[in-house]
Amino acid sequence: MDLENQARIQALVEEHGPENVIVVLGGAEAEASGLAAETVTVGDPTFAGPLAGVELGLGVYHILELKDIVDEDVWEEQISMMEMVLEVDEIKDEVKMFRDQGSKYNK
Amino acid sequence: MDFTGKKIAILGDRDGIPGGAIEECIKTAGADVVFSTTECFV
């Protein structure tokens, strides 16, 4: 994950508390989405950014996992087209795996 | 999972689902978007 975004998320956690912050991803691929999920739960796996070795334990979801809680019309307008072309199950499984393993809050 | 009142950080993807689209969705779930970006994941 972008180093600047890692710093931004760390600052948000300091401001609001880890129990109140949830990260929502829009990654096109399972692997990249998983890496981002890993970064905000158990720390930056590349050890390059400010979250290296920092276990934030945040709740993390891919937007494709959240269809049930989003207004149907808005979903149709904003997400449905990409939903047709992305590997939805693969992405959802990957992010859920990291959430199950590393999230301490909002899982 | 109830998102009501939670502070949401959005990491959208230029080649996937961009931050703005996620933001529109999350707002309908009663959550508070505090950060939204669209990065190139690769």
Backbone of each chain as nested JSON, in Angstrom:
{
  "chains": [
    {"id": "A", "residues": [
      {"number": 1, "name": "MET", "atoms": {"N": [0.834, -1.2, 0.0], "CA": [0.0, 0.0, 0.0], "C": [0.869, 1.251, 0.0]}},
      {"number": 2, "name": "ASP", "atoms": {"N": [0.407, 2.217, -0.752], "CA": [1.027, 3.537, -0.827], "C": [1.478, 4.017, 0.571]}},
      {"number": 3, "name": "LEU", "atoms": {"N": [2.709, 4.493, 0.687], "CA": [3.248, 4.871, 1.996], "C": [2.493, 6.046, 2.606]}},
      {"number": 4, "name": "GLU", "atoms": {"N": [2.076, 6.955, 1.747], "CA": [1.326, 8.123, 2.211], "C": [-0.019, 7.697, 2.82]}},
      {"number": 5, "name": "ASN", "atoms": {"N": [-0.661, 6.722, 2.179], "CA": [-1.941, 6.236, 2.701], "C": [-1.759, 5.484, 4.015]}},
      {"number": 6, "name": "GLN", "atoms": {"N": [-0.651, 4.796, 4.154], "CA": [-0.373, 4.125, 5.43], "C": [-0.294, 5.159, 6.556]}},
      {"number": 7, "name": "ALA", "atoms": {"N": [0.409, 6.248, 6.285], "CA": [0.556, 7.303, 7.293], "C": [-0.805, 7.925, 7.613]}},
      {"number": 8, "name": "ARG", "atoms": {"N": [-1.603, 8.096, 6.58], "CA": [-2.927, 8.7, 6.753], "C": [-3.824, 7.821, 7.628]}},
      {"number": 9, "name": "ILE", "atoms": {"N": [-3.785, 6.529, 7.392], "CA": [-4.612, 5.599, 8.176], "C": [-4.118, 5.543, 9.624]}},
      {"number": 10, "name": "GLN", "atoms": {"N": [-2.818, 5.56, 9.796], "CA": [-2.272, 5.569, 11.151], "C": [-2.741, 6.813, 11.92]}},
      {"number": 11, "name": "ALA", "atoms": {"N": [-2.749, 7.952, 11.234], "CA": [-3.198, 9.195, 11.873], "C": [-4.686, 9.141, 12.215]}},
      {"number": 12, "name": "LEU", "atoms": {"N": [-5.49, 8.547, 11.334], "CA": [-6.928, 8.419, 11.597], "C": [-7.191, 7.531, 12.81]}},
      {"number": 13, "name": "VAL", "atoms": {"N": [-6.395, 6.488, 12.942], "CA": [-6.55, 5.579, 14.089], "C": [-6.185, 6.306, 15.382]}},
      {"number": 14, "name": "GLU", "atoms": {"N": [-5.139, 7.121, 15.324], "CA": [-4.752, 7.884, 16.518], "C": [-5.855, 8.875, 16.896]}},
      {"number": 15, "name": "GLU", "atoms": {"N": [-6.504, 9.422, 15.888], "CA": [-7.545, 10.428, 16.138], "C": [-8.858, 9.802, 16.645]}},
      {"number": 16, "name": "HIS", "atoms": {"N": [-9.287, 8.727, 15.997], "CA": [-10.621, 8.173, 16.288], "C": [-10.611, 6.896, 17.116]}},
      {"number": 17, "name": "GLY", "atoms": {"N": [-9.461, 6.242, 17.229], "CA": [-9.393, 4.952, 17.93], "C": [-9.627, 3.803, 16.961]}},
      {"number": 18, "name": "PRO", "atoms": {"N": [-8.878, 2.705, 17.113], "CA": [-8.961, 1.6, 16.149], "C": [-10.334, 0.921, 16.13]}},
      {"number": 19, "name": "GLU", "atoms": {"N": [-11.065, 1.017, 17.239], "CA": [-12.386, 0.369, 17.301], "C": [-13.418, 1.123, 16.465]}},
      {"number": 20, "name": "ASN", "atoms": {"N": [-13.102, 2.359, 16.07], "CA": [-14.068, 3.164, 15.308], "C": [-13.733, 3.304, 13.831]}},
      {"number": 21, "name": "VAL", "atoms": {"N": [-12.549, 2.848, 13.428], "CA": [-12.113, 3.031, 12.041], "C": [-12.241, 1.711, 11.265]}},
      {"number": 22, "name": "ILE", "atoms": {"N": [-12.871, 1.788, 10.104], "CA": [-12.975, 0.625, 9.217], "C": [-12.413, 1.018, 7.854]}},
      {"number": 23, "name": "VAL", "atoms": {"N": [-11.61, 0.146, 7.264], "CA": [-11.044, 0.408, 5.942], "C": [-11.869, -0.349, 4.893]}},
      {"number": 24, "name": "VAL", "atoms": {"N": [-12.252, 0.368, 3.83], "CA": [-12.999, -0.261, 2.74], "C": [-12.174, -0.167, 1.457]}},
      {"number": 25, "name": "LEU", "atoms": {"N": [-11.955, -1.314, 0.825], "CA": [-11.085, -1.405, -0.347], "C": [-11.891, -1.501, -1.639]}},
      {"number": 26, "name": "GLY", "atoms": {"N": [-11.239, -1.078, -2.739], "CA": [-11.878, -1.208, -4.047], "C": [-10.961, -1.881, -5.056]}},
      {"number": 27, "name": "GLY", "atoms": {"N": [-9.988, -2.608, -4.583], "CA": [-8.971, -3.211, -5.447], "C": [-9.543, -4.125, -6.52]}},
      {"number": 28, "name": "ALA", "atoms": {"N": [-8.905, -4.098, -7.686], "CA": [-9.384, -4.885, -8.823], "C": [-8.971, -6.341, -8.737]}},
      {"number": 29, "name": "GLU", "atoms": {"N": [-7.927, -6.616, -7.945], "CA": [-7.413, -7.985, -7.878], "C": [-7.362, -8.479, -6.438]}},
      {"number": 30, "name": "ALA", "atoms": {"N": [-7.521, -9.782, -6.309], "CA": [-7.531, -10.389, -4.979], "C": [-6.198, -10.179, -4.261]}},
      {"number": 31, "name": "GLU", "atoms": {"N": [-5.105, -10.399, -4.977], "CA": [-3.795, -10.339, -4.312], "C": [-3.5, -8.943, -3.757]}},
      {"number": 32, "name": "ALA", "atoms": {"N": [-3.739, -7.918, -4.575], "CA": [-3.479, -6.541, -4.14], "C": [-4.416, -6.149, -3.004]}},
      {"number": 33, "name": "SER", "atoms": {"N": [-5.667, -6.59, -3.084], "CA": [-6.625, -6.286, -2.025], "C": [-6.201, -6.965, -0.73]}},
      {"number": 34, "name": "GLY", "atoms": {"N": [-5.71, -8.191, -0.858], "CA": [-5.229, -8.919, 0.314], "C": [-4.041, -8.235, 0.962]}},
      {"number": 35, "name": "LEU", "atoms": {"N": [-3.135, -7.724, 0.138], "CA": [-1.958, -7.022, 0.682], "C": [-2.374, -5.793, 1.473]}},
      {"number": 36, "name": "ALA", "atoms": {"N": [-3.359, -5.06, 0.941], "CA": [-3.854, -3.869, 1.641], "C": [-4.523, -4.278, 2.957]}},
      {"number": 37, "name": "ALA", "atoms": {"N": [-5.3, -5.363, 2.911], "CA": [-5.973, -5.848, 4.125], "C": [-4.942, -6.284, 5.168]}},
      {"number": 38, "name": "GLU", "atoms": {"N": [-3.899, -6.951, 4.699], "CA": [-2.827, -7.392, 5.601], "C": [-2.158, -6.185, 6.268]}},
      {"number": 39, "name": "THR", "atoms": {"N": [-1.93, -5.134, 5.469], "CA": [-1.235, -3.947, 5.969], "C": [-1.988, -3.279, 7.123]}},
      {"number": 40, "name": "VAL", "atoms": {"N": [-3.311, -3.219, 7.038], "CA": [-4.067, -2.509, 8.08], "C": [-4.489, -3.426, 9.238]}},
      {"number": 41, "name": "THR", "atoms": {"N": [-4.108, -4.703, 9.152], "CA": [-4.411, -5.607, 10.27], "C": [-3.135, -5.978, 11.034]}},
      {"number": 42, "name": "VAL", "atoms": {"N": [-2.217, -6.667, 10.34], "CA": [-1.006, -7.121, 11.043], "C": [0.25, -6.317, 10.704]}},
      {"number": 43, "name": "GLY", "atoms": {"N": [0.131, -5.369, 9.764], "CA": [1.282, -4.524, 9.432], "C": [1.726, -4.694, 7.993]}},
      {"number": 44, "name": "ASP", "atoms": {"N": [2.519, -3.741, 7.53], "CA": [2.984, -3.711, 6.145], "C": [3.92, -4.893, 5.859]}},
      {"number": 45, "name": "PRO", "atoms": {"N": [3.48, -5.838, 4.997], "CA": [4.318, -7.009, 4.736], "C": [5.598, -6.692, 3.968]}},
      {"number": 46, "name": "THR", "atoms": {"N": [5.647, -5.517, 3.336], "CA": [6.85, -5.149, 2.587], "C": [7.868, -4.426, 3.48]}},
      {"number": 47, "name": "PHE", "atoms": {"N": [7.463, -4.121, 4.698], "CA": [8.315, -3.407, 5.663], "C": [8.878, -2.105, 5.107]}},
      {"number": 48, "name": "ALA", "atoms": {"N": [8.102, -1.455, 4.237], "CA": [8.578, -0.216, 3.617], "C": [7.929, 1.022, 4.221]}},
      {"number": 49, "name": "GLY", "atoms": {"N": [6.747, 0.866, 4.76], "CA": [5.982, 2.047, 5.185], "C": [5.855, 2.178, 6.685]}},
      {"number": 50, "name": "PRO", "atoms": {"N": [5.16, 3.239, 7.116], "CA": [4.997, 3.507, 8.55], "C": [4.228, 2.419, 9.302]}},
      {"number": 51, "name": "LEU", "atoms": {"N": [3.499, 1.556, 8.596], "CA": [2.767, 0.485, 9.284], "C": [3.565, -0.818, 9.376]}},
      {"number": 52, "name": "ALA", "atoms": {"N": [4.83, -0.783, 8.99], "CA": [5.683, -1.97, 9.145], "C": [5.771, -2.333, 10.625]}},
      {"number": 53, "name": "GLY", "atoms": {"N": [5.408, -3.549, 10.969], "CA": [5.475, -3.997, 12.361], "C": [4.401, -3.412, 13.265]}},
      {"number": 54, "name": "VAL", "atoms": {"N": [3.428, -2.707, 12.669], "CA": [2.355, -2.073, 13.462], "C": [1.064, -2.868, 13.261]}},
      {"number": 55, "name": "GLU", "atoms": {"N": [0.594, -3.511, 14.321], "CA": [-0.639, -4.313, 14.215], "C": [-1.847, -3.471, 14.588]}},
      {"number": 56, "name": "LEU", "atoms": {"N": [-2.394, -2.784, 13.594], "CA": [-3.557, -1.936, 13.882], "C": [-4.796, -2.78, 14.185]}},
      {"number": 57, "name": "GLY", "atoms": {"N": [-4.892, -3.945, 13.568], "CA": [-6.037, -4.832, 13.824], "C": [-7.373, -4.264, 13.369]}},
      {"number": 58, "name": "LEU", "atoms": {"N": [-7.338, -3.399, 12.36], "CA": [-8.578, -2.735, 11.94], "C": [-9.557, -3.687, 11.247]}},
      {"number": 59, "name": "GLY", "atoms": {"N": [-10.812, -3.328, 11.317], "CA": [-11.805, -4.002, 10.494], "C": [-11.547, -3.593, 9.05]}},
      {"number": 60, "name": "VAL", "atoms": {"N": [-11.534, -4.551, 8.133], "CA": [-11.268, -4.226, 6.725], "C": [-12.171, -5.07, 5.828]}},
      {"number": 61, "name": "TYR", "atoms": {"N": [-12.78, -4.389, 4.868], "CA": [-13.723, -5.043, 3.956], "C": [-13.451, -4.578, 2.532]}},
      {"number": 62, "name": "HIS", "atoms": {"N": [-13.758, -5.445, 1.571], "CA": [-13.803, -4.998, 0.184], "C": [-15.228, -4.536, -0.081]}},
      {"number": 63, "name": "ILE", "atoms": {"N": [-15.401, -3.502, -0.872], "CA": [-16.752, -2.984, -1.122], "C": [-17.661, -4.094, -1.673]}},
      {"number": 64, "name": "LEU", "atoms": {"N": [-17.083, -5.051, -2.4], "CA": [-17.895, -6.133, -2.964], "C": [-18.516, -7.036, -1.888]}},
      {"number": 65, "name": "GLU", "atoms": {"N": [-17.993, -6.946, -0.663], "CA": [-18.561, -7.723, 0.448], "C": [-19.753, -7.007, 1.085]}},
      {"number": 66, "name": "LEU", "atoms": {"N": [-19.97, -5.765, 0.701], "CA": [-20.921, -4.929, 1.44], "C": [-22.227, -4.655, 0.693]}},
      {"number": 67, "name": "LYS", "atoms": {"N": [-22.489, -5.444, -0.318], "CA": [-23.679, -5.217, -1.147], "C": [-24.964, -5.145, -0.307]}},
      {"number": 68, "name": "ASP", "atoms": {"N": [-25.038, -5.993, 0.725], "CA": [-26.264, -6.085, 1.53], "C": [-26.582, -4.814, 2.316]}},
      {"number": 69, "name": "ILE", "atoms": {"N": [-25.569, -4.005, 2.612], "CA": [-25.841, -2.829, 3.451], "C": [-25.887, -1.531, 2.636]}},
      {"number": 70, "name": "VAL", "atoms": {"N": [-25.706, -1.636, 1.314], "CA": [-25.708, -0.444, 0.453], "C": [-27.06, -0.326, -0.249]}},
      {"number": 71, "name": "ASP", "atoms": {"N": [-27.513, 0.903, -0.402], "CA": [-28.764, 1.174, -1.115], "C": [-28.701, 0.544, -2.526]}},
      {"number": 72, "name": "GLU", "atoms": {"N": [-29.754, -0.156, -2.864], "CA": [-29.776, -0.928, -4.111], "C": [-29.56, -0.072, -5.363]}},
      {"number": 73, "name": "ASP", "atoms": {"N": [-30.199, 1.071, -5.414], "CA": [-30.081, 1.946, -6.593], "C": [-28.665, 2.508, -6.728]}},
      {"number": 74, "name": "VAL", "atoms": {"N": [-28.074, 2.876, -5.588], "CA": [-26.712, 3.425, -5.604], "C": [-25.726, 2.334, -6.032]}},
      {"number": 75, "name": "TRP", "atoms": {"N": [-25.952, 1.139, -5.528], "CA": [-25.087, 0.01, -5.916], "C": [-25.143, -0.203, -7.433]}},
      {"number": 76, "name": "GLU", "atoms": {"N": [-26.342, -0.212, -7.944], "CA": [-26.556, -0.427, -9.368], "C": [-25.801, 0.614, -10.196]}},
      {"number": 77, "name": "GLU", "atoms": {"N": [-25.894, 1.85, -9.744], "CA": [-25.289, 2.973, -10.462], "C": [-23.755, 2.98, -10.354]}},
      {"number": 78, "name": "GLN", "atoms": {"N": [-23.231, 2.664, -9.162], "CA": [-21.802, 2.849, -8.896], "C": [-20.954, 1.583, -9.056]}},
      {"number": 79, "name": "ILE", "atoms": {"N": [-21.516, 0.423, -8.747], "CA": [-20.687, -0.781, -8.606], "C": [-21.018, -1.883, -9.611]}},
      {"number": 80, "name": "SER", "atoms": {"N": [-22.266, -1.987, -10.024], "CA": [-22.722, -3.189, -10.741], "C": [-21.904, -3.509, -11.991]}},
      {"number": 81, "name": "MET", "atoms": {"N": [-21.433, -2.489, -12.685], "CA": [-20.672, -2.77, -13.901], "C": [-19.339, -3.466, -13.582]}},
      {"number": 82, "name": "MET", "atoms": {"N": [-18.648, -2.955, -12.565], "CA": [-17.373, -3.581, -12.183], "C": [-17.599, -4.948, -11.54]}},
      {"number": 83, "name": "GLU", "atoms": {"N": [-18.753, -5.096, -10.913], "CA": [-19.099, -6.377, -10.287], "C": [-19.14, -7.488, -11.341]}},
      {"number": 84, "name": "MET", "atoms": {"N": [-19.504, -7.101, -12.565], "CA": [-19.615, -8.095, -13.634], "C": [-18.256, -8.532, -14.175]}},
      {"number": 85, "name": "VAL", "atoms": {"N": [-17.249, -7.659, -14.072], "CA": [-15.951, -7.986, -14.689], "C": [-14.884, -8.456, -13.694]}},
      {"number": 86, "name": "LEU", "atoms": {"N": [-15.073, -8.161, -12.417], "CA": [-14.063, -8.564, -11.424], "C": [-14.3, -9.991, -10.933]}},
      {"number": 87, "name": "GLU", "atoms": {"N": [-13.232, -10.596, -10.408], "CA": [-13.335, -11.942, -9.819], "C": [-13.867, -11.786, -8.395]}},
      {"number": 88, "name": "VAL", "atoms": {"N": [-15.182, -11.615, -8.307], "CA": [-15.804, -11.221, -7.039], "C": [-15.517, -12.208, -5.896]}},
      {"number": 89, "name": "ASP", "atoms": {"N": [-15.751, -13.48, -6.106], "CA": [-15.582, -14.454, -5.022], "C": [-14.137, -14.544, -4.555]}},
      {"number": 90, "name": "GLU", "atoms": {"N": [-13.225, -14.506, -5.54], "CA": [-11.796, -14.593, -5.209], "C": [-11.366, -13.399, -4.339]}},
      {"number": 91, "name": "ILE", "atoms": {"N": [-11.82, -12.206, -4.724], "CA": [-11.48, -10.985, -3.982], "C": [-12.08, -11.036, -2.571]}},
      {"number": 92, "name": "LYS", "atoms": {"N": [-13.346, -11.412, -2.49], "CA": [-14.024, -11.464, -1.192], "C": [-13.348, -12.467, -0.256]}},
      {"number": 93, "name": "ASP", "atoms": {"N": [-13.0, -13.634, -0.79], "CA": [-12.362, -14.668, 0.032], "C": [-11.012, -14.208, 0.57]}},
      {"number": 94, "name": "GLU", "atoms": {"N": [-10.247, -13.528, -0.295], "CA": [-8.898, -13.089, 0.093], "C": [-8.968, -12.056, 1.226]}},
      {"number": 95, "name": "VAL", "atoms": {"N": [-9.847, -11.064, 1.072], "CA": [-9.951, -10.012, 2.095], "C": [-10.505, -10.601, 3.395]}},
      {"number": 96, "name": "LYS", "atoms": {"N": [-11.478, -11.503, 3.27], "CA": [-12.066, -12.129, 4.468], "C": [-11.005, -12.935, 5.225]}},
      {"number": 97, "name": "MET", "atoms": {"N": [-10.12, -13.598, 4.475], "CA": [-9.077, -14.4, 5.117], "C": [-8.195, -13.518, 6.025]}},
      {"number": 98, "name": "PHE", "atoms": {"N": [-7.775, -12.37, 5.486], "CA": [-6.926, -11.477, 6.29], "C": [-7.706, -10.855, 7.446]}},
      {"number": 99, "name": "ARG", "atoms": {"N": [-8.994, -10.576, 7.218], "CA": [-9.814, -10.017, 8.298], "C": [-9.97, -11.046, 9.419]}},
      {"number": 100, "name": "ASP", "atoms": {"N": [-10.263, -12.281, 9.042], "CA": [-10.433, -13.334, 10.043], "C": [-9.146, -13.539, 10.848]}},
      {"number": 101, "name": "GLN", "atoms": {"N": [-8.009, -13.431, 10.156], "CA": [-6.724, -13.674, 10.825], "C": [-6.248, -12.484, 11.653]}},
      {"number": 102, "name": "GLY", "atoms": {"N": [-6.497, -11.271, 11.15], "CA": [-5.808, -10.135, 11.775], "C": [-6.65, -9.022, 12.365]}},
      {"number": 103, "name": "SER", "atoms": {"N": [-7.947, -8.981, 12.056], "CA": [-8.756, -7.869, 12.58], "C": [-9.129, -8.125, 14.04]}},
      {"number": 104, "name": "LYS", "atoms": {"N": [-8.931, -7.108, 14.852], "CA": [-9.335, -7.206, 16.271], "C": [-10.662, -6.497, 16.483]}},
      {"number": 105, "name": "TYR", "atoms": {"N": [-11.054, -5.656, 15.542], "CA": [-12.261, -4.845, 15.709], "C": [-13.159, -4.982, 14.477]}},
      {"number": 106, "name": "ASN", "atoms": {"N": [-14.458, -4.788, 14.685], "CA": [-15.413, -4.689, 13.57], "C": [-15.286, -5.808, 12.546]}},
      {"number": 107, "name": "LYS", "atoms": {"N": [-15.259, -7.051, 13.018], "CA": [-15.187, -8.164, 12.069], "C": [-16.457, -8.984, 12.066]}}
    ]},
    {"id": "B", "residues": [
      {"number": 1, "name": "MET", "atoms": {"N": [-22.515, -7.066, 10.068], "CA": [-21.652, -5.957, 10.521], "C": [-22.381, -4.628, 10.335]}},
      {"number": 2, "name": "ASP", "atoms": {"N": [-22.473, -3.86, 11.419], "CA": [-23.167, -2.573, 11.368], "C": [-22.15, -1.442, 11.185]}},
      {"number": 3, "name": "PHE", "atoms": {"N": [-22.288, -0.708, 10.1], "CA": [-21.348, 0.373, 9.797], "C": [-21.819, 1.733, 10.322]}},
      {"number": 4, "name": "THR", "atoms": {"N": [-22.983, 1.76, 10.942], "CA": [-23.553, 3.03, 11.389], "C": [-22.615, 3.769, 12.342]}},
      {"number": 5, "name": "GLY", "atoms": {"N": [-22.287, 5.018, 11.977], "CA": [-21.472, 5.86, 12.833], "C": [-19.98, 5.562, 12.805]}},
      {"number": 6, "name": "LYS", "atoms": {"N": [-19.575, 4.538, 12.061], "CA": [-18.143, 4.217, 12.003], "C": [-17.41, 5.209, 11.095]}},
      {"number": 7, "name": "LYS", "atoms": {"N": [-16.119, 5.37, 11.376], "CA": [-15.267, 6.256, 10.56], "C": [-14.625, 5.406, 9.466]}},
      {"number": 8, "name": "ILE", "atoms": {"N": [-14.9, 5.751, 8.23], "CA": [-14.475, 4.895, 7.127], "C": [-13.324, 5.508, 6.336]}},
      {"number": 9, "name": "ALA", "atoms": {"N": [-12.272, 4.72, 6.146], "CA": [-11.158, 5.111, 5.279], "C": [-11.267, 4.274, 4.007]}},
      {"number": 10, "name": "ILE", "atoms": {"N": [-11.394, 4.94, 2.875], "CA": [-11.613, 4.256, 1.602], "C": [-10.34, 4.26, 0.765]}},
      {"number": 11, "name": "LEU", "atoms": {"N": [-9.943, 3.055, 0.34], "CA": [-8.804, 2.94, -0.573], "C": [-9.327, 2.376, -1.89]}},
      {"number": 12, "name": "GLY", "atoms": {"N": [-9.76, 3.254, -2.765], "CA": [-10.265, 2.838, -4.067], "C": [-9.13, 2.48, -5.007]}},
      {"number": 13, "name": "ASP", "atoms": {"N": [-9.498, 1.947, -6.154], "CA": [-8.502, 1.493, -7.119], "C": [-8.877, 2.012, -8.502]}},
      {"number": 14, "name": "ARG", "atoms": {"N": [-7.93, 2.642, -9.147], "CA": [-8.151, 3.205, -10.48], "C": [-8.611, 2.127, -11.472]}},
      {"number": 15, "name": "ASP", "atoms": {"N": [-8.072, 0.914, -11.321], "CA": [-8.429, -0.178, -12.234], "C": [-9.563, -1.054, -11.701]}},
      {"number": 16, "name": "GLY", "atoms": {"N": [-10.005, -0.768, -10.49], "CA": [-11.095, -1.543, -9.9], "C": [-12.274, -0.633, -9.621]}},
      {"number": 17, "name": "ILE", "atoms": {"N": [-12.558, -0.433, -8.354], "CA": [-13.654, 0.454, -7.983], "C": [-13.059, 1.712, -7.349]}},
      {"number": 18, "name": "PRO", "atoms": {"N": [-13.266, 2.865, -7.981], "CA": [-12.655, 4.109, -7.5], "C": [-13.261, 4.601, -6.173]}},
      {"number": 19, "name": "GLY", "atoms": {"N": [-12.477, 5.41, -5.47], "CA": [-12.883, 5.895, -4.152], "C": [-14.243, 6.578, -4.149]}},
      {"number": 20, "name": "GLY", "atoms": {"N": [-14.495, 7.397, -5.174], "CA": [-15.758, 8.144, -5.225], "C": [-16.976, 7.232, -5.266]}},
      {"number": 21, "name": "ALA", "atoms": {"N": [-16.884, 6.136, -6.012], "CA": [-18.008, 5.192, -6.123], "C": [-18.249, 4.495, -4.784]}},
      {"number": 22, "name": "ILE", "atoms": {"N": [-17.148, 4.131, -4.119], "CA": [-17.261, 3.466, -2.807], "C": [-17.885, 4.437, -1.803]}},
      {"number": 23, "name": "GLU", "atoms": {"N": [-17.44, 5.696, -1.891], "CA": [-17.947, 6.727, -0.972], "C": [-19.464, 6.867, -1.089]}},
      {"number": 24, "name": "GLU", "atoms": {"N": [-19.969, 6.924, -2.308], "CA": [-21.416, 7.049, -2.517], "C": [-22.154, 5.878, -1.869]}},
      {"number": 25, "name": "CYS", "atoms": {"N": [-21.586, 4.69, -1.991], "CA": [-22.207, 3.477, -1.42], "C": [-22.195, 3.505, 0.099]}},
      {"number": 26, "name": "ILE", "atoms": {"N": [-21.027, 3.806, 0.647], "CA": [-20.846, 3.731, 2.102], "C": [-21.735, 4.74, 2.826]}},
      {"number": 27, "name": "LYS", "atoms": {"N": [-21.929, 5.89, 2.188], "CA": [-22.785, 6.919, 2.803], "C": [-24.2, 6.387, 3.031]}},
      {"number": 28, "name": "THR", "atoms": {"N": [-24.674, 5.515, 2.122], "CA": [-26.037, 4.984, 2.258], "C": [-26.136, 3.964, 3.389]}},
      {"number": 29, "name": "ALA", "atoms": {"N": [-24.984, 3.526, 3.915], "CA": [-24.982, 2.553, 5.008], "C": [-24.897, 3.261, 6.369]}},
      {"number": 30, "name": "GLY", "atoms": {"N": [-24.958, 4.597, 6.351], "CA": [-24.974, 5.343, 7.61], "C": [-23.609, 5.537, 8.239]}},
      {"number": 31, "name": "ALA", "atoms": {"N": [-22.555, 5.332, 7.46], "CA": [-21.201, 5.495, 7.991], "C": [-20.653, 6.878, 7.632]}},
      {"number": 32, "name": "ASP", "atoms": {"N": [-19.58, 7.243, 8.311], "CA": [-18.989, 8.564, 8.177], "C": [-17.647, 8.42, 7.441]}},
      {"number": 33, "name": "VAL", "atoms": {"N": [-17.595, 8.871, 6.2], "CA": [-16.357, 8.738, 5.415], "C": [-15.366, 9.826, 5.84]}},
      {"number": 34, "name": "VAL", "atoms": {"N": [-14.213, 9.423, 6.397], "CA": [-13.232, 10.394, 6.874], "C": [-12.017, 10.496, 5.944]}},
      {"number": 35, "name": "PHE", "atoms": {"N": [-11.886, 9.541, 5.032], "CA": [-10.759, 9.578, 4.093], "C": [-11.125, 8.75, 2.875]}},
      {"number": 36, "name": "SER", "atoms": {"N": [-10.855, 9.307, 1.701], "CA": [-11.153, 8.571, 0.475], "C": [-10.096, 8.883, -0.563]}},
      {"number": 37, "name": "THR", "atoms": {"N": [-9.521, 7.832, -1.127], "CA": [-8.507, 8.041, -2.156], "C": [-8.663, 6.972, -3.236]}},
      {"number": 38, "name": "THR", "atoms": {"N": [-8.112, 7.253, -4.39], "CA": [-8.095, 6.254, -5.45], "C": [-6.65, 6.057, -5.846]}},
      {"number": 39, "name": "GLU", "atoms": {"N": [-6.127, 4.886, -5.515], "CA": [-4.724, 4.661, -5.823], "C": [-4.591, 3.621, -6.926]}},
      {"number": 40, "name": "CYS", "atoms": {"N": [-3.384, 3.554, -7.443], "CA": [-3.072, 2.487, -8.372], "C": [-2.48, 1.379, -7.518]}},
      {"number": 41, "name": "PHE", "atoms": {"N": [-3.196, 0.28, -7.37], "CA": [-2.8, -0.779, -6.448], "C": [-1.508, -1.475, -6.86]}},
      {"number": 42, "name": "VAL", "atoms": {"N": [-1.203, -1.464, -8.147], "CA": [-0.054, -2.243, -8.623], "C": [1.262, -1.523, -8.319]}}
    ]}
  ]
}
